[in-house]
Amino acid sequence: MTLKLTILGSGTSTGVPVLGCHCDVCSSSEPRNNRTRCSVLLEWAGHKVLIDTATDFRQQALREGIEQIDSVLYTHAHADHVHGIDDLRTFTLRTGNAIPVYAARDVLDRIQVLFSYAFSEAEVSGYRPRLQVNEVTGTFDLLGQKVTPIPLAHGSGESLGYRVGNLAYVVDCSAIPESSWTLLEGLEVLVIDALRFREHNAHFSINEAIDVARKLRVQKTLLTHLTHDVDYARHSTGLPEGVEFAYDGQTVTLPLSGL
């Protein structure tokens, strides 16, 4: 069995190009400098699991030909990671089944307030997503695989990364708590927040993310959640071996064992 990762979006909350910006990256013809908001799709054994419903989810799903979503994992409740939630409705309409969503309790509470219509159990007319709430309190089984949540610090707040097999997705974080490091041991692929070259109070910088990858001795690291400070072609030459800038549409496949 294999696990396939697709980078749906590799950009920060503004996306790239940034509205109204005419810098070299925003004006670039290099397709890997065109970054929609941050999200990934995981696939195994015919199942498709989305991590976050980014603002640009509809565009991403059309680009990648996604016609099925079996579950959604949420990292946190910031707008760029949840505001594509309404576009799940086409998937629930097709199957007639609610899509299970997984998140920490505070994230579930937030999105249930923001998008209350999507969680209503009442039989009402209208065209809306139907979502089934599942609180993440620790490792859980999902579609034949073990999913391990990774608690992270995101500025003054918190977010969750997720590990499936030997792949971990760690975004919107500025620090990894001591208790979370053991959850990241033995990784083959790490996708990690690396906002820009300069430091930021709520995100890893590129150098900080590289330091995490070195500490974990990861074979392949993809730097994501990138701003328009990053020019893919120009800055890729300065990255260490095994570290790359993620780009929209990028895929990675690795072996995966069952539960």
RAURMO-V820695 format. One record per residue. N is the residue number from 1. RES is the residue in one letter. PHI is phi in radians with two decimals (* if undefined). OMEGA is omega in degrees with one decimal (999 if undefined). Layout:
<<N | RES | PHI | OMEGA> <N | RES | PHI | OMEGA>>
This chain:
<<1 | M | * | 178.5> <2 | T | -2.17 | 172.4> <3 | L | -1.94 | 178.0> <4 | K | -1.94 | 175.1> <5 | L | -1.90 | 170.8> <6 | T | -2.07 | 173.7> <7 | I | -1.33 | 177.6> <8 | L | -1.31 | 178.4> <9 | G | -2.51 | -177.1> <10 | S | -2.07 | -173.6> <11 | G | -1.78 | 176.3> <12 | T | -1.37 | -169.2> <13 | S | -1.09 | 179.1> <14 | T | -1.45 | -167.1> <15 | G | 1.24 | 176.8> <16 | V | -2.37 | 6.8> <17 | P | -1.13 | 174.4> <18 | V | -1.45 | 179.7> <19 | L | -0.93 | 175.6> <20 | G | 1.37 | -178.0> <21 | C | -1.73 | -179.4> <22 | H | -2.18 | 177.6> <23 | C | -1.19 | -176.5> <24 | D | -1.07 | -178.8> <25 | V | -1.26 | -179.7> <26 | C | -1.17 | 179.4> <27 | S | -1.69 | -172.1> <28 | S | -1.23 | 172.9> <29 | S | -1.61 | 177.3> <30 | E | -1.24 | -175.3> <31 | P | -1.06 | -178.9> <32 | R | -1.36 | 170.5> <33 | N | -1.60 | 178.1> <34 | N | -1.64 | -169.8> <35 | R | -2.13 | 171.7> <36 | T | -1.44 | -174.6> <37 | R | -1.15 | -162.7> <38 | C | -1.23 | 177.1> <39 | S | -2.96 | 174.1> <40 | V | -2.41 | 173.3> <41 | L | -2.08 | 175.1> <42 | L | -1.90 | -179.7> <43 | E | -2.32 | 171.6> <44 | W | -2.69 | 175.6> <45 | A | 0.87 | 178.6> <46 | G | 1.43 | 179.4> <47 | H | -1.69 | 179.0> <48 | K | -2.23 | -177.1> <49 | V | -2.08 | -178.0> <50 | L | -1.67 | 169.6> <51 | I | -1.89 | -178.5> <52 | D | 1.31 | 173.1> <53 | T | -1.81 | -175.8> <54 | A | -1.10 | 178.0> <55 | T | -0.91 | -177.0> <56 | D | -1.71 | -173.5> <57 | F | -1.02 | -179.9> <58 | R | -1.03 | 179.0> <59 | Q | -1.05 | 180.0> <60 | Q | -1.13 | -178.9> <61 | A | -1.13 | 176.5> <62 | L | -1.15 | -178.8> <63 | R | -1.09 | -176.1> <64 | E | -1.66 | 179.2> <65 | G | 1.15 | -178.5> <66 | I | -1.35 | -179.9> <67 | E | -2.13 | -175.5> <68 | Q | -2.64 | 170.9> <69 | I | -2.33 | -177.2> <70 | D | -1.65 | -179.0> <71 | S | -2.93 | 177.7> <72 | V | -2.27 | 173.2> <73 | L | -1.87 | 178.9> <74 | Y | -1.87 | 178.5> <75 | T | -1.46 | 179.3> <76 | H | -2.95 | -168.8> <77 | A | -1.88 | 176.4> <78 | H | -1.21 | -169.6> <79 | A | -0.94 | -175.3> <80 | D | -1.20 | -179.0> <81 | H | -1.87 | -177.6> <82 | V | -2.21 | -168.1> <83 | H | -1.32 | 171.0> <84 | G | -1.60 | -172.3> <85 | I | -1.06 | -176.9> <86 | D | -1.12 | -179.0> <87 | D | -1.31 | 170.6> <88 | L | -1.24 | -174.0> <89 | R | -1.09 | -179.5> <90 | T | -1.16 | 179.6> <91 | F | -1.32 | 178.3> <92 | T | -1.27 | 177.1> <93 | L | -1.14 | -177.6> <94 | R | -1.17 | -174.9> <95 | T | -1.66 | -174.1> <96 | G | 1.39 | -177.6> <97 | N | -1.93 | 174.1> <98 | A | -1.24 | 176.9> <99 | I | -1.61 | 176.0> <100 | P | -1.21 | 174.7> <101 | V | -2.07 | -175.6> <102 | Y | -2.15 | 179.4> <103 | A | -2.93 | 172.2> <104 | A | -1.13 | -174.3> <105 | R | -0.99 | -178.2> <106 | D | -1.16 | 178.2> <107 | V | -1.24 | 176.6> <108 | L | -1.03 | 179.7> <109 | D | -1.05 | -177.8> <110 | R | -1.17 | -176.5> <111 | I | -1.26 | 176.3> <112 | Q | -1.24 | 173.5> <113 | V | -1.35 | -176.7> <114 | L | -1.15 | -173.8> <115 | F | -2.25 | -172.8> <116 | S | -1.01 | -178.3> <117 | Y | -1.07 | -177.0> <118 | A | -1.35 | -176.4> <119 | F | -1.91 | -179.9> <120 | S | -1.17 | 177.1> <121 | E | -1.63 | -179.6> <122 | A | -1.21 | 176.1> <123 | E | -1.44 | -178.9> <124 | V | -2.15 | 176.2> <125 | S | -1.30 | 178.8> <126 | G | 2.20 | -172.6> <127 | Y | -2.00 | -173.7> <128 | R | -2.47 | 173.5> <129 | P | -1.23 | 173.5> <130 | R | -2.08 | -172.2> <131 | L | -2.18 | -179.0> <132 | Q | -1.92 | -172.1> <133 | V | -1.47 | 175.1> <134 | N | -2.39 | -179.6> <135 | E | -1.41 | 177.2> <136 | V | -1.63 | 178.1> <137 | T | -2.10 | -179.2> <138 | G | 3.07 | -179.9> <139 | T | -1.03 | -179.0> <140 | F | -2.47 | 178.3> <141 | D | -1.60 | -179.5> <142 | L | -2.48 | 173.6> <143 | L | 0.92 | 176.3> <144 | G | 1.50 | 178.8> <145 | Q | -2.26 | 173.7> <146 | K | -1.50 | 177.1> <147 | V | -1.95 | -179.2> <148 | T | -1.92 | 175.3> <149 | P | -1.31 | -179.2> <150 | I | -2.03 | 177.8> <151 | P | -1.08 | -176.2> <152 | L | -2.34 | 170.6> <153 | A | -1.63 | 179.3> <154 | H | -2.22 | -171.7> <155 | G | 1.10 | 177.5> <156 | S | -1.46 | -179.2> <157 | G | -1.89 | -177.6> <158 | E | -2.37 | 170.9> <159 | S | -2.55 | 177.6> <160 | L | -2.09 | 164.0> <161 | G | -1.59 | 179.1> <162 | Y | -2.40 | 175.7> <163 | R | -2.09 | 171.6> <164 | V | -2.23 | -175.3> <165 | G | 1.02 | -179.9> <166 | N | -1.83 | 175.2> <167 | L | -2.09 | 176.4> <168 | A | -2.25 | 178.4> <169 | Y | -2.03 | -171.0> <170 | V | -2.24 | -176.9> <171 | V | -2.18 | -178.3> <172 | D | 0.85 | 179.1> <173 | C | -2.50 | 177.4> <174 | S | -2.09 | 177.2> <175 | A | -2.84 | 174.9> <176 | I | -1.91 | 179.3> <177 | P | -1.00 | -177.0> <178 | E | -0.95 | -176.9> <179 | S | -1.23 | -177.9> <180 | S | -1.57 | -176.1> <181 | W | -1.08 | -179.1> <182 | T | -1.14 | 179.0> <183 | L | -1.24 | -176.9> <184 | L | -1.87 | -179.4> <185 | E | -1.26 | 174.6> <186 | G | 1.34 | -179.4> <187 | L | -1.28 | 168.8> <188 | E | -1.72 | -178.1> <189 | V | -2.31 | 175.8> <190 | L | -2.17 | 172.1> <191 | V | -1.88 | -168.1> <192 | I | -2.40 | 175.9> <193 | D | -1.01 | 178.8> <194 | A | -2.64 | -165.6> <195 | L | -0.90 | -172.4> <196 | R | -2.89 | 179.8> <197 | F | -1.32 | 178.1> <198 | R | -1.30 | 178.9> <199 | E | -1.22 | 179.7> <200 | H | -2.47 | -175.2> <201 | N | -1.30 | -175.0> <202 | A | -2.12 | -177.9> <203 | H | -2.42 | 169.2> <204 | F | -1.12 | 166.3> <205 | S | -1.36 | 179.1> <206 | I | -1.07 | 180.0> <207 | N | -1.15 | 178.1> <208 | E | -1.15 | 178.3> <209 | A | -1.14 | 177.7> <210 | I | -1.10 | 177.7> <211 | D | -1.09 | 176.8> <212 | V | -1.08 | -179.9> <213 | A | -1.07 | 178.4> <214 | R | -1.11 | -179.1> <215 | K | -1.09 | -179.1> <216 | L | -1.48 | -179.5> <217 | R | 0.98 | -177.6> <218 | V | -1.42 | 179.9> <219 | Q | -1.20 | -176.5> <220 | K | -2.38 | 180.0> <221 | T | -2.18 | 175.8> <222 | L | -1.93 | 179.3> <223 | L | -1.57 | -174.2> <224 | T | -2.31 | -176.0> <225 | H | 1.05 | -170.3> <226 | L | -1.55 | 174.9> <227 | T | -1.58 | 176.5> <228 | H | -1.37 | 171.3> <229 | D | -1.25 | -173.5> <230 | V | -1.73 | 172.7> <231 | D | -1.72 | -170.3> <232 | Y | -0.94 | -174.9> <233 | A | -1.20 | -174.7> <234 | R | -1.21 | -173.7> <235 | H | -1.57 | 179.2> <236 | S | -1.10 | -177.3> <237 | T | -1.14 | -178.3> <238 | G | -1.66 | -177.5> <239 | L | -1.47 | 177.0> <240 | P | -1.21 | 178.6> <241 | E | -1.03 | 179.5> <242 | G | 1.55 | -179.7> <243 | V | -2.05 | -179.1> <244 | E | -2.38 | 166.2> <245 | F | -1.40 | 174.8> <246 | A | -1.21 | 174.7> <247 | Y | -2.51 | -177.3> <248 | D | -1.04 | 179.6> <249 | G | 1.59 | 179.2> <250 | Q | -1.14 | 178.1> <251 | T | -2.23 | 175.0> <252 | V | -2.42 | 178.4> <253 | T | -2.19 | 177.8> <254 | L | -2.52 | -179.0> <255 | P | -1.12 | -177.9> <256 | L | -2.53 | 175.7> <257 | S | -1.70 | 179.1> <258 | G | -1.41 | 179.0> <259 | L | -1.14 | 999>>
